Amino acid sequence: MRKKRRLLNTYIIDIFKGIGATQIAKELTESNFCTKSGNTVWHESTVRGILRNVKYKGDVLLGNTYTVDPISHKRKANMGEQDKYYIEGHHEPIISEEIWNRVQDIMNLRSKTYRDAGIKEGYFNTKYAFSNSMECAFCGRVVSRKKWGKEKVGWQCMAAIKKGKRECINSKVIPQNVIEEAFIEVHRMLLANNQEIVNDFFTKVEKAIKKNNTFETIVALKEKEKSLQSQIKKLLDMSLNEVITEEEYTKKREELDKKLSEVNKKITKNVGISKTEERIHDRVSNMKQNLRSQSNIIDYFDEDAYKCLVKKVIVGETENESINPYVLNFILNSDNIKTNMEHSEELKIQLTEFDCPINYFVFNTDENNNRTKEIRHSIKVRVFSDIDLNIT
């Protein structure tokens, strides 16, 4: 019982950290843990089965299988052929129901995330700073944590980790220290070395908003709307007083109605633009506040600074038919909200681009499946704002 308790607690802690069932199974296999049957090779289904098992919260579900042949004692999974019986509080729980339910919520969210091609539909806290904040540029799936050996940690497309390299052939493992060092350089760029880049961006946003003169346009359109409504009223009075014929009234009324409809469409469009401008203004204010709150230059990776300034990191590059897995696209957080926007729609305005100097090893596989070790001396870093200036 104590061994089960310790092992289950490990699963629960890891699932809260942001490690998926596949990665947990790999780490347990590497650690030579034995399954219930004594097997040292763990599978994702085994881990999920344990995490889904209601016995650990003190309940029991009877009737999961049933006897097909009483002579051979052959049993079959009960898929609804017979009744099942659920008993609450059957025995002393290993974990609380609250923790068990929380694990189910996280697993259900992960399951939906994976079904939707890795695009997040929600955000949940994890221990690791990069969990659920990075996305593969090649397939759009989540970039997940990968561990090999005792201390080596990297991040790679979830599809490649979960289903194999063929599922996302262009994805490569990016060591965690490389991502951390890249963010330190981005932080330094934003707050010290090249702050004029950020200020220039803010100036562009303000000019784009002022250029539209949306407020004045709406005022002018509403005046035109009033004028047309007044003309329609006068036309109706003239018709009632028989100043004009019914045919003349009908023809003129159709002309005025058409003009009024066009004006109303323009008003609706410009009101929408005005609301967009307000949202952009608020997001710029939030981004400025984010930068002001991070006034101290860091020389080490700071998780709080990362979560404050960065909405998402898109790993890889596919521009101009060029495939480069060693690119980190940092999208700055202007609204403090995790969104479900497609990554292609989020890369709005590029602020800067640079090569971050850092040495790291990568592995390449040739057509004969031979692996070679390569040392790289830098990684390309791009910094974007998620604010779109195309507001018309």
Secondary structure, 3 states (H helix, E strand, C coil): CHHHHHHHHHHHHHHHHCCCHHHHHHHHHHCCCCCCCCCCCCCHHHHHHHHHCHHHHCCEEECCEEEEECCCCEEEECCCCCCCEEECCCCCCCCCHHHHHHHHHHHHHHHHHHHCCCCCCCCCCCCCCCCCCEEECCCCCEEEEEEECCCEEEEEEHHHHHHCHHHHCCCCCEEHHHHHHHHHHHHHHHHHHCHHHHHHHHHHHHHHHHHHCHHHHHHHHHHHHHHHHHHHHHHHHHHHCCCCCHHHHHHHHHHHHHHHHHHHHHHHHHHHHHHHHHHHHHHHHHHHHHHHHCCCCCCCCCHHHHHHHEEEEEEEECHHHCCEEEEEEEEECCCCCCCCCCHHHHCCEEEEEEEEEEEEEEEEECCCCCEEEEEEEEEEEEEEECCCCCCC
